[in-house]
Amino acid sequence: MKDLLVRWLITPALLLAYAGAAIAQLEVIITDYVGKRAPVAVVPFGWEGDDATAPFDIDDIISADLSRSGRFAPIDEDGMLQKPTTTLDIDFDDWRILNVEAVVIGKIIQTGANAYSVQFQAFDVFTREQLIGYRMPASLGNMRQVAHRAADMIYEKLTGIPGVFGTKVAYVTAQGDGADRMYTLVVSDADGENQFTIMESRDPIMSPAWSPDSRRLAYVSFEGDVSTIYVQTLRSGNRIKASSRAGINGAPSFSPDGRKLVLTLGGIDGNLDINVLDLATRQFTRLTTNRAIDTEGTWSPDGQSIYFTSDRSGGPQVYRISANGGAAERVTFEGSYNARPRLSPDGSRLALVHLDRGNYRIGVLDLDDKELLIVSNGQQDESPSFAPNSDSLIYATREGRNGVLEMVSADGLYRQRLGSRQGDVREPVWSPFPRY
């Protein structure tokens, strides 16, 4: 029974996923750029406080965030002709000589014991106009979060697209071999920092899914050698059994209002169907009754439809059904294998695993023009998840024996890798926007 669940709730590539290794911090490695990146300058922030130097290099975090976006190329500090910290100190002609399109300046001011004020401004070098200016309170404990939020605001002002530097990623790691293997559900910042463990077990953990408010994770655990869906609150660590019916319980996904889960249930005969669980009433509603295997359900952003994988046409393809039930409509037609559907938050595109010339790769299907774009280039790519701004995706792939994560722009032009030199990392899922 466990083997059947692994096969259909994850995709075949995951059967090779878990190699023995120790958990380690994720390391970001930029692997592909296509096209020009806009040169920008993030000037070292000024400091006003008791100590000789600032306690945190906020400008370094902002610069790294903008670089990782794939749209910007921050210039090196050594190449700066000036390092202003106030508007009056900026000589725009100097920045035009360097072909810099935007300059970011700022200052950290100590206002008390472990209390700071972070202020920043971004300017258009060619128009000499301020694009954004903001001030935020901070402490040593949340300084990194403040830096990511500043980068998000700057990025949105420069591109018109909300930044996702302040978001988080959940994923599963594995260490050890055989009976000693340990599975861990981990959450980290989107840049791989601030990793912390949600739960760990000697039994497999699969299919993590965020609640819309980013406060809970649903996941499948095989504790006691039985598949069970749990919903766990991150801050308290408390968790509830959402579904532990006899047979298969798998592939949970929260509804947009956070009140329901779509999940895959199957009896002892192994037939899998899409069901909806009301978390308050504990009532199950079965949506599909086909004799085929129906699994991997996910909600549309408006909560009106559910997309899922089914082999009712002879091979895995993506279908859509009303959240209230009814007839299912086939969505994918290109190729013999399309699975693990995930909607972009804006509802315009569908990410999926597509069999491409013998390789399992990530595809992005435009739901209006039905064009399928392959955005990954591995042999065993899986588990796509859109960023909350719909502009990027994260997915799992292989690097030698280990599983690693990759982020790619939705147009496939930019890619970066988040890998652990000592670990196997799988099943990523990108959090919604934080609620400050």
Rosetta blueprint (number, residue, H / E / L):
1 M L
2 K H
3 D H
4 L H
5 L H
6 V H
7 R H
8 W H
9 L H
10 I H
11 T L
12 P H
13 A H
14 L H
15 L H
16 L H
17 A L
18 Y L
19 A L
20 G L
21 A L
22 A L
23 I L
24 A L
25 Q L
26 L L
27 E E
28 V E
29 I E
30 I E
31 T E
32 D E
33 Y E
34 V L
35 G L
36 K L
37 R L
38 A E
39 P E
40 V E
41 A E
42 V E
43 V L
44 P L
45 F L
46 G E
47 W E
48 E E
49 G L
50 D L
51 D L
52 A L
53 T L
54 A L
55 P L
56 F L
57 D L
58 I H
59 D H
60 D H
61 I H
62 I H
63 S H
64 A H
65 D H
66 L H
67 S H
68 R H
69 S L
70 G L
71 R L
72 F E
73 A E
74 P E
75 I L
76 D L
77 E H
78 D H
79 G H
80 M L
81 L L
82 Q L
83 K L
84 P L
85 T L
86 T L
87 T H
88 L H
89 D H
90 I L
91 D L
92 F H
93 D H
94 D H
95 W H
96 R H
97 I H
98 L L
99 N L
100 V L
101 E L
102 A E
103 V E
104 V E
105 I E
106 G E
107 K E
108 I E
109 I E
110 Q E
111 T E
112 G E
113 A L
114 N L
115 A E
116 Y E
117 S E
118 V E
119 Q E
120 F E
121 Q E
122 A E
123 F E
124 D E
125 V L
126 F L
127 T L
128 R L
129 E E
130 Q E
131 L E
132 I E
133 G E
134 Y E
135 R E
136 M E
137 P E
138 A E
139 S L
140 L H
141 G H
142 N H
143 M H
144 R H
145 Q H
146 V H
147 A H
148 H H
149 R H
150 A H
151 A H
152 D H
153 M H
154 I H
155 Y H
156 E H
157 K H
158 L H
159 T H
160 G L
161 I L
162 P L
163 G L
164 V L
165 F L
166 G L
167 T L
168 K E
169 V E
170 A E
171 Y E
172 V E
173 T E
174 A E
175 Q E
176 G L
177 D L
178 G H
179 A H
180 D H
181 R L
182 M E
183 Y E
184 T E
185 L E
186 V E
187 V E
188 S E
189 D E
190 A L
191 D L
192 G L
193 E L
194 N L
195 Q L
196 F E
197 T E
198 I E
199 M E
200 E E
201 S E
202 R L
203 D L
204 P L
205 I E
206 M E
207 S E
208 P E
209 A E
210 W E
211 S L
212 P L
213 D L
214 S L
215 R L
216 R E
217 L E
218 A E
219 Y E
220 V E
221 S E
222 F L
223 E H
224 G H
225 D H
226 V L
227 S L
228 T E
229 I E
230 Y E
231 V E
232 Q E
233 T E
234 L L
235 R L
236 S L
237 G L
238 N L
239 R E
240 I E
241 K E
242 A E
243 S E
244 S L
245 R L
246 A L
247 G L
248 I E
249 N E
250 G E
251 A E
252 P E
253 S E
254 F E
255 S L
256 P L
257 D L
258 G L
259 R L
260 K E
261 L E
262 V E
263 L E
264 T E
265 L E
266 G E
267 G L
268 I L
269 D L
270 G L
271 N L
272 L E
273 D E
274 I E
275 N E
276 V E
277 L E
278 D E
279 L L
280 A L
281 T L
282 R L
283 Q E
284 F E
285 T E
286 R E
287 L L
288 T L
289 T L
290 N L
291 R L
292 A L
293 I L
294 D E
295 T E
296 E E
297 G E
298 T E
299 W E
300 S L
301 P L
302 D L
303 G L
304 Q L
305 S E
306 I E
307 Y E
308 F E
309 T E
310 S E
311 D L
312 R L
313 S L
314 G L
315 G L
316 P L
317 Q E
318 V E
319 Y E
320 R E
321 I E
322 S E
323 A L
324 N L
325 G L
326 G L
327 A L
328 A L
329 E E
330 R E
331 V L
332 T L
333 F L
334 E L
335 G L
336 S L
337 Y L
338 N E
339 A E
340 R E
341 P E
342 R E
343 L E
344 S L
345 P L
346 D L
347 G L
348 S L
349 R E
350 L E
351 A E
352 L E
353 V E
354 H E
355 L E
356 D E
357 R L
358 G L
359 N E
360 Y E
361 R E
362 I E
363 G E
364 V E
365 L E
366 D E
367 L L
368 D L
369 D L
370 K L
371 E L
372 L E
373 L E
374 I E
375 V L
376 S L
377 N L
378 G L
379 Q L
380 Q E
381 D L
382 E E
383 S E
384 P E
385 S E
386 F E
387 A L
388 P L
389 N L
390 S L
391 D L
392 S E
393 L E
394 I E
395 Y E
396 A E
397 T E
398 R E
399 E E
400 G L
401 R L
402 N E
403 G E
404 V E
405 L E
406 E E
407 M E
408 V E
409 S E
410 A L
411 D L
412 G L
413 L L
414 Y E
415 R E
416 Q E
417 R E
418 L E
419 G E
420 S L
421 R L
422 Q L
423 G L
424 D E
425 V E
426 R E
427 E E
428 P E
429 V E
430 W E
431 S L
432 P L
433 F L
434 P L
435 R L
436 Y L
